[in-house]
Every structure is written in C-alpha cells, then in structure tokens.
C-alpha cells in the first residue's frame, strides 16, 4: 500500500492509501486490486490521470444494511 494524492468529486484534495498496483491497474479496485467486482468511482488521481475505483470491501462509504 502506498499513499497517493487524489482529487475528490467536490474538488477537495486528499490522500488515500492505495494498492501498489494503482494506477497501473486502474481498471481494478485501487484498494485491493481486485477486478470483476462492482466498483465505485470515488476520486481521480491528483498527480496521475487515473480513476480511483473502490470495491464494496474497500469503500469506507459503502452503504450497509
């Protein structure tokens, strides 16, 4: 895991601890590098033009029942 600067949809800058595979594997979850799961776009890389996608297990804002 590595810290990366990201820009959230509201324009705020932040830092997320992301998989070492991100952004090379930007098509998968940025937290665990899992592919094929339902992913949610949560941010955009601030220094790298790549989407930050998270699966339900890694997304801290995922809805819970």
Beta strands, then each sheet from edge to edge (+ up, - down):
strand 1: 2-8
strand 2: 13-18
strand 3: 39-45
strand 4: 51-55
sheet 1: 2+ 1- 3+ 4-
end
